[in-house]
Amino acid sequence: MKNSNQNNIEIGERIRKIREGLKMNREKFSEMIDISDVFLGQIERGERSLSLKTLCRIVTFTGASTDYLLFGNDENNSTINKINRILSKSSNANIEYFYEIINCSHVFFKTYKKDM
């Protein structure tokens, strides 16, 4: 059994990896999940534990699974699963908007980026 400090470090590393994958700095990411950038830095370094409220905000904003954030289990963290988690919390109007964005992107890549 790992001690809580080691768990905090691993959780923080996964959160930082997600944030960097979104190409967001700490200030912007912390703003999106409604915590201070100082607190986010402490979480990412494993110095502080995140609350259930903060965990839920990260999951809602990023689409990452709690299983991945807390335990590193990646099987439920595929891109499709992350998109589905976001969509399940969205209004019908937003879902239609997301669809239009995806469809336009698909047409663009199909037409102009055939090598991708």
VEXTI-165600 format. One record per atom (N, C-alpha, C): chain; atom name; x, y, z. Coordinates in steps of 0.1 Angstrom, whole numbers, plus 5000, padded with zeros to 4 digits. Layout:
NODE kette atom    x    y    z
NODE     A   CA    X    Y    Z
...
***
This chain:
NODE kette atom    x    y    z
NODE     A    N 5008 4988 5000
NODE     A   CA 5000 5000 5000
NODE     A    C 5009 5012 5000
NODE     A    N 5006 5022 4991
NODE     A   CA 5014 5034 4990
NODE     A    C 5010 5043 5001
NODE     A    N 5019 5052 5005
NODE     A   CA 5015 5062 5015
NODE     A    C 5008 5073 5007
NODE     A    N 5001 5082 5015
NODE     A   CA 4993 5092 5008
NODE     A    C 5002 5102 5001
NODE     A    N 5014 5105 5006
NODE     A   CA 5023 5114 5000
NODE     A    C 5027 5109 4986
NODE     A    N 5030 5097 4984
NODE     A   CA 5033 5091 4971
NODE     A    C 5021 5091 4962
NODE     A    N 5009 5088 4968
NODE     A   CA 4997 5089 4960
NODE     A    C 4995 5104 4955
NODE     A    N 4997 5113 4963
NODE     A   CA 4995 5127 4960
NODE     A    C 5005 5131 4948
NODE     A    N 5017 5127 4949
NODE     A   CA 5027 5130 4939
NODE     A    C 5022 5124 4925
NODE     A    N 5018 5111 4925
NODE     A   CA 5014 5105 4913
NODE     A    C 5001 5111 4907
NODE     A    N 4992 5115 4916
NODE     A   CA 4979 5122 4911
NODE     A    C 4983 5135 4905
NODE     A    N 4992 5142 4912
NODE     A   CA 4996 5155 4907
NODE     A    C 5003 5154 4894
NODE     A    N 5011 5144 4892
NODE     A   CA 5018 5142 4879
NODE     A    C 5008 5140 4868
NODE     A    N 4998 5132 4871
NODE     A   CA 4988 5129 4861
NODE     A    C 4980 5142 4857
NODE     A    N 4976 5150 4867
NODE     A   CA 4969 5162 4865
NODE     A    C 4978 5172 4856
NODE     A    N 4991 5173 4860
NODE     A   CA 5000 5181 4852
NODE     A    C 5001 5176 4837
NODE     A    N 5001 5163 4836
NODE     A   CA 5002 5157 4822
NODE     A    C 4990 5161 4814
NODE     A    N 4978 5160 4820
NODE     A   CA 4966 5164 4814
NODE     A    C 4966 5178 4810
NODE     A    N 4969 5187 4820
NODE     A   CA 4970 5201 4817
NODE     A    C 4979 5205 4806
NODE     A    N 4991 5199 4806
NODE     A   CA 5001 5201 4795
NODE     A    C 4995 5196 4782
NODE     A    N 4988 5185 4782
NODE     A   CA 4982 5179 4770
NODE     A    C 4972 5189 4764
NODE     A    N 4966 5196 4773
NODE     A   CA 4956 5206 4768
NODE     A    C 4963 5219 4764
NODE     A    N 4976 5219 4765
NODE     A   CA 4984 5231 4762
NODE     A    C 4979 5244 4770
NODE     A    N 4977 5241 4783
NODE     A   CA 4973 5252 4792
NODE     A    C 4983 5255 4802
NODE     A    N 4985 5267 4806
NODE     A   CA 4994 5270 4817
NODE     A    C 4986 5269 4830
NODE     A    N 4993 5269 4841
NODE     A   CA 4986 5267 4854
NODE     A    C 4975 5278 4857
NODE     A    N 4978 5290 4853
NODE     A   CA 4969 5301 4855
NODE     A    C 4955 5298 4848
NODE     A    N 4956 5295 4836
NODE     A   CA 4943 5293 4828
NODE     A    C 4936 5280 4833
NODE     A    N 4943 5269 4835
NODE     A   CA 4937 5257 4839
NODE     A    C 4931 5259 4853
NODE     A    N 4938 5265 4862
NODE     A   CA 4932 5267 4876
NODE     A    C 4920 5276 4875
NODE     A    N 4920 5286 4866
NODE     A   CA 4908 5294 4864
NODE     A    C 4896 5286 4860
NODE     A    N 4899 5277 4851
NODE     A   CA 4888 5268 4845
NODE     A    C 4882 5259 4855
NODE     A    N 4890 5255 4865
NODE     A   CA 4885 5246 4876
NODE     A    C 4882 5253 4889
NODE     A    N 4884 5266 4889
NODE     A   CA 4880 5275 4900
NODE     A    C 4888 5272 4913
NODE     A    N 4901 5271 4911
NODE     A   CA 4910 5271 4922
NODE     A    C 4922 5281 4919
NODE     A    N 4930 5284 4929
NODE     A   CA 4941 5293 4926
NODE     A    C 4952 5286 4919
NODE     A    N 4960 5293 4911
NODE     A   CA 4972 5287 4905
NODE     A    C 4982 5282 4915
NODE     A    N 4983 5288 4926
NODE     A   CA 4992 5284 4937
NODE     A    C 4988 5270 4942
NODE     A    N 4975 5269 4945
NODE     A   CA 4970 5256 4949
NODE     A    C 4971 5245 4939
NODE     A    N 4969 5248 4926
NODE     A   CA 4971 5239 4915
NODE     A    C 4986 5234 4915
NODE     A    N 4995 5243 4916
NODE     A   CA 5009 5240 4917
NODE     A    C 5012 5230 4928
NODE     A    N 5006 5233 4940
NODE     A   CA 5008 5224 4951
NODE     A    C 5003 5210 4949
NODE     A    N 4991 5210 4942
NODE     A   CA 4985 5197 4939
NODE     A    C 4994 5189 4929
NODE     A    N 4999 5196 4919
NODE     A   CA 5007 5190 4908
NODE     A    C 5020 5185 4914
NODE     A    N 5026 5191 4924
NODE     A   CA 5038 5187 4930
NODE     A    C 5036 5177 4941
NODE     A    N 5023 5174 4944
NODE     A   CA 5020 5164 4955
NODE     A    C 5021 5169 4969
NODE     A    N 5022 5182 4970
NODE     A   CA 5023 5189 4983
NODE     A    C 5010 5189 4990
NODE     A    N 4999 5190 4983
NODE     A   CA 4985 5191 4988
NODE     A    C 4976 5180 4982
NODE     A    N 4966 5176 4989
NODE     A   CA 4956 5167 4983
NODE     A    C 4945 5175 4977
NODE     A    N 4939 5170 4967
NODE     A   CA 4928 5177 4961
NODE     A    C 4915 5172 4967
NODE     A    N 4905 5181 4968
NODE     A   CA 4892 5177 4974
NODE     A    C 4884 5170 4964
NODE     A    N 4873 5164 4969
NODE     A   CA 4864 5158 4960
NODE     A    C 4858 5168 4950
NODE     A    N 4855 5180 4955
NODE     A   CA 4850 5190 4947
NODE     A    C 4859 5194 4935
NODE     A    N 4872 5195 4938
NODE     A   CA 4882 5198 4928
NODE     A    C 4884 5187 4919
NODE     A    N 4884 5175 4924
NODE     A   CA 4885 5163 4915
NODE     A    C 4873 5163 4905
NODE     A    N 4861 5165 4910
NODE     A   CA 4849 5166 4901
NODE     A    C 4851 5177 4890
NODE     A    N 4856 5188 4894
NODE     A   CA 4858 5199 4884
NODE     A    C 4868 5195 4874
NODE     A    N 4879 5189 4878
NODE     A   CA 4889 5185 4868
NODE     A    C 4883 5174 4858
NODE     A    N 4876 5165 4864
NODE     A   CA 4869 5154 4855
NODE     A    C 4860 5161 4846
NODE     A    N 4851 5170 4850
NODE     A   CA 4841 5176 4842
NODE     A    C 4848 5185 4831
NODE     A    N 4858 5192 4835
NODE     A   CA 4865 5201 4825
NODE     A    C 4873 5193 4815
NODE     A    N 4880 5183 4819
NODE     A   CA 4890 5176 4810
NODE     A    C 4884 5164 4804
NODE     A    N 4874 5158 4810
NODE     A   CA 4869 5145 4805
NODE     A    C 4877 5133 4809
NODE     A    N 4887 5135 4817
NODE     A   CA 4895 5124 4822
NODE     A    C 4887 5116 4832
NODE     A    N 4890 5104 4833
NODE     A   CA 4883 5096 4843
NODE     A    C 4889 5097 4857
NODE     A    N 4880 5095 4867
NODE     A   CA 4885 5096 4880
NODE     A    C 4894 5084 4883
NODE     A    N 4891 5073 4876
NODE     A   CA 4900 5061 4878
NODE     A    C 4914 5064 4873
NODE     A    N 4915 5071 4862
NODE     A   CA 4928 5075 4857
NODE     A    C 4935 5085 4867
NODE     A    N 4928 5095 4871
NODE     A   CA 4934 5105 4879
NODE     A    C 4939 5100 4893
NODE     A    N 4930 5091 4899
NODE     A   CA 4934 5086 4912
NODE     A    C 4943 5074 4912
NODE     A    N 4941 5065 4902
NODE     A   CA 4948 5053 4902
NODE     A    C 4957 5050 4890
NODE     A    N 4956 5058 4880
NODE     A   CA 4965 5057 4868
NODE     A    C 4959 5046 4859
NODE     A    N 4947 5041 4861
NODE     A   CA 4941 5031 4852
NODE     A    C 4937 5039 4839
NODE     A    N 4943 5035 4828
NODE     A   CA 4941 5043 4816
NODE     A    C 4930 5037 4806
NODE     A    N 4925 5025 4809
NODE     A   CA 4916 5019 4800
NODE     A    C 4903 5027 4797
NODE     A    N 4899 5034 4807
NODE     A   CA 4887 5043 4805
NODE     A    C 4890 5057 4802
NODE     A    N 4902 5059 4797
NODE     A   CA 4906 5073 4795
NODE     A    C 4909 5075 4780
NODE     A    N 4903 5067 4771
NODE     A   CA 4905 5069 4757
NODE     A    C 4899 5083 4753
NODE     A    N 4903 5088 4742
NODE     A   CA 4897 5100 4737
NODE     A    C 4882 5100 4735
NODE     A    N 4877 5089 4729
NODE     A   CA 4863 5087 4728
NODE     A    C 4855 5087 4741
NODE     A    N 4861 5081 4751
NODE     A   CA 4854 5081 4764
NODE     A    C 4854 5095 4770
NODE     A    N 4865 5102 4768
NODE     A   CA 4866 5115 4774
NODE     A    C 4856 5124 4767
NODE     A    N 4854 5123 4754
NODE     A   CA 4844 5131 4747
NODE     A    C 4830 5127 4751
NODE     A    N 4828 5114 4753
NODE     A   CA 4814 5110 4757
NODE     A    C 4811 5115 4771
NODE     A    N 4821 5116 4780
NODE     A   CA 4818 5121 4794
NODE     A    C 4815 5136 4793
NODE     A    N 4822 5144 4784
NODE     A   CA 4819 5158 4783
NODE     A    C 4805 5159 4777
NODE     A    N 4802 5152 4766
NODE     A   CA 4789 5153 4760
NODE     A    C 4777 5149 4769
NODE     A    N 4779 5139 4778
NODE     A   CA 4769 5135 4787
NODE     A    C 4765 5146 4797
NODE     A    N 4773 5156 4799
NODE     A   CA 4771 5167 4808
NODE     A    C 4767 5180 4800
NODE     A    N 4765 5179 4787
NODE     A   CA 4762 5191 4779
NODE     A    C 4747 5192 4775
NODE     A    N 4743 5204 4772
NODE     A   CA 4730 5206 4767
NODE     A    C 4729 5201 4753
NODE     A    N 4716 5199 4748
NODE     A   CA 4714 5195 4734
NODE     A    C 4720 5205 4724
NODE     A    N 4718 5218 4728
NODE     A   CA 4723 5229 4719
NODE     A    C 4738 5228 4718
NODE     A    N 4745 5226 4729
NODE     A   CA 4759 5224 4729
NODE     A    C 4764 5212 4721
NODE     A    N 4757 5201 4723
NODE     A   CA 4760 5189 4715
NODE     A    C 4759 5191 4700
NODE     A    N 4749 5198 4696
NODE     A   CA 4747 5202 4682
NODE     A    C 4759 5210 4677
NODE     A    N 4763 5220 4685
NODE     A   CA 4774 5229 4682
NODE     A    C 4787 5221 4681
NODE     A    N 4790 5212 4691
NODE     A   CA 4802 5203 4690
NODE     A    C 4802 5195 4677
NODE     A    N 4790 5189 4674
NODE     A   CA 4789 5181 4662
NODE     A    C 4793 5189 4649
NODE     A    N 4788 5202 4648
NODE     A   CA 4792 5210 4637
NODE     A    C 4807 5213 4636
NODE     A    N 4813 5215 4648
NODE     A   CA 4827 5217 4648
NODE     A    C 4835 5204 4643
NODE     A    N 4831 5193 4648
NODE     A   CA 4837 5180 4644
NODE     A    C 4835 5178 4630
NODE     A    N 4823 5180 4625
NODE     A   CA 4820 5177 4611
NODE     A    C 4828 5186 4602
NODE     A    N 4828 5199 4605
NODE     A   CA 4836 5208 4597
NODE     A    C 4851 5204 4597
NODE     A    N 4856 5200 4608
NODE     A   CA 4870 5196 4609
NODE     A    C 4872 5184 4601
NODE     A    N 4863 5175 4601
NODE     A   CA 4864 5162 4594
NODE     A    C 4865 5165 4579
NODE     A    N 4856 5174 4574
NODE     A   CA 4855 5177 4560
NODE     A    C 4868 5184 4556
NODE     A    N 4873 5193 4564
NODE     A   CA 4886 5200 4561
NODE     A    C 4897 5190 4560
NODE     A    N 4899 5181 4570
NODE     A   CA 4910 5172 4569
NODE     A    C 4908 5162 4557
NODE     A    N 4896 5158 4555
NODE     A   CA 4894 5149 4543
NODE     A    C 4897 5156 4530
NODE     A    N 4895 5169 4529
NODE     A   CA 4897 5176 4517
NODE     A    C 4911 5181 4515
NODE     A    N 4917 5187 4526
NODE     A   CA 4929 5194 4524
NODE     A    C 4941 5187 4531
NODE     A    N 4939 5177 4539
NODE     A   CA 4950 5171 4546
NODE     A    C 4949 5156 4544
NODE     A    N 4949 5152 4532
NODE     A   CA 4948 5137 4529
NODE     A    C 4959 5129 4534
NODE     A    N 4970 5135 4538
NODE     A   CA 4981 5127 4543
NODE     A    C 4980 5124 4558
NODE     A    N 4970 5130 4564
NODE     A   CA 4968 5128 4579
NODE     A    C 4960 5116 4582
***
